[in-house]
Amino acid sequence: MIFNKGQQFEETFCISSEVHSSFVQLFNDRNPLHTDNQFAIERGFTSRVMHGNILNGFLSFFIGECLPTKHVIIHSQEIQFKNPVYMNDALNFTAVVEDVYESVNAVEFKFVFRNSSKIVAKGKIQIGLLK
């Protein structure tokens, strides 16, 4: 097995204007919380809040591009959004192998996204190892 319980992976992701505008263009989600600074500020946020599902894209990149094998498929994922993410936030991503299920060729990770001061999201993701 190429994964061991406790094994850790780290990446840094940036919520750039290109990432945000590409997400809006691709999925056509123009909710004013995500696209209008004044709207977001009037509701108690510092500025417009970035779409939470951008983080799901970062998870997909992690699984598809950062692991020591490309022979993987996502079985399930769970994400909890704890704090807002804003434009130009640099997010430190850490994933730790929580369990390895050799009998079914599966690996479960716990992950956390942090900005400079706090956890913004956390969760679990389970992958299958393809033969």
N, C-alpha and C positions, 0 to 999 in steps of 0.2 A: 504494500500500500504506500502511495507517495505522500499521504497526509498522516500526521501524528497529532493526537490530542494535545492541545496547548500550543500548537504551532501558530505563529502570528504573522499577519500580513499588514502592511501599511501603505497608504497612498495619500496624495494630496490632490484635491479637486478644487477648481475655482469656478464660481458662478459668474462668468463673464457676460458682457452684453451680447456677445455672439451666441453663447449657450442659451440665454434667455430668449432672444429673438428667434432663434431656430426652433425652440420648443413651441413658441407661440405660433409661428408660421406653420409648423408641421401638424400641430394638434388643434389649432384654431381656438385655443382657450384664452379668451380675452377678458376674463373676469376682471373687473376694475381693481380688486385687491392686488392683482398681479401686474397690472398695466398702468395704473393711475396713482402717482405719488400722493396727490391731495386726498383722494378717496381713502387710501391706506392710513395716512396720517390722522385723518378725522376719526378713524376707528382705533386709534391708540398705538399704531405701529410707527417705527422710525421712518420708513418709506415703503414702497411697494414690496410685498412679500413674494419671494420667488416660489414657483410651483413646486410642491413637494415631490411630484413625480419626476422632476429632474434628478433627484437623488436615486430613484429607481433606475434611471439611465446609468448613473455612476455604478450602481450595483451590477448591472448587466456588463459594463466594461470590466469591472473587477473579475467577475466569473469568467468572462469570455477571453480576456486578454492578460490578466495578471497572475493567474495560477500556473503552476508548473506543468500543466497539461491542457490541451485544447479539447480533450475527449470528455466533455462535461455537458450536462443539461441541468437546468434549474427544475427542481421538483416543486418547491414551494418557497415562499418568502413572506415575512411579516415585518412591517415597519411601523414604528410609533414616532410621530412627529412631536418633539418636546418643546422646541423654540423656533421662532421664525428664522428664515435664511434670507439675506438681502444681497442685492447686486454687489459683486466684487468680493463677497465673502470667500476666504480660503478655508476649505473644510479639510480637516485631518480625519482620515478614515482608517479605522483599525478593525480587522477581522481576526477572530481567534477560532481555531478548530475546537468545537465543543464536544463533538462525538464523531467517531468513525464506525460505520456499520459495514464491516467487511462482507458479511453474509449477503447483503443486498447491494453492495458497491455504492454506498451513499456516504456523504460527509455533511455534517451540520456545522455551520459557523454562527457565532454571535458577532454582531458588528455594531460599531458606534461611529457616528459622524459628529465631530466637534468643530466649532468655530474657535476664535481666539479665547473665548471666555467660558463657554458652556456646551453641554451636549445639545445638539439640535435634533438628532434622530438616533434611534437604536432599533435593533431587531434581530431576527434570525433568518438564515437562508439555508436551505438544504439542496444539495446538488447530487446528481447521479453521475457515476463514472462510467462512461461508455466503453465497450470492449472494442 
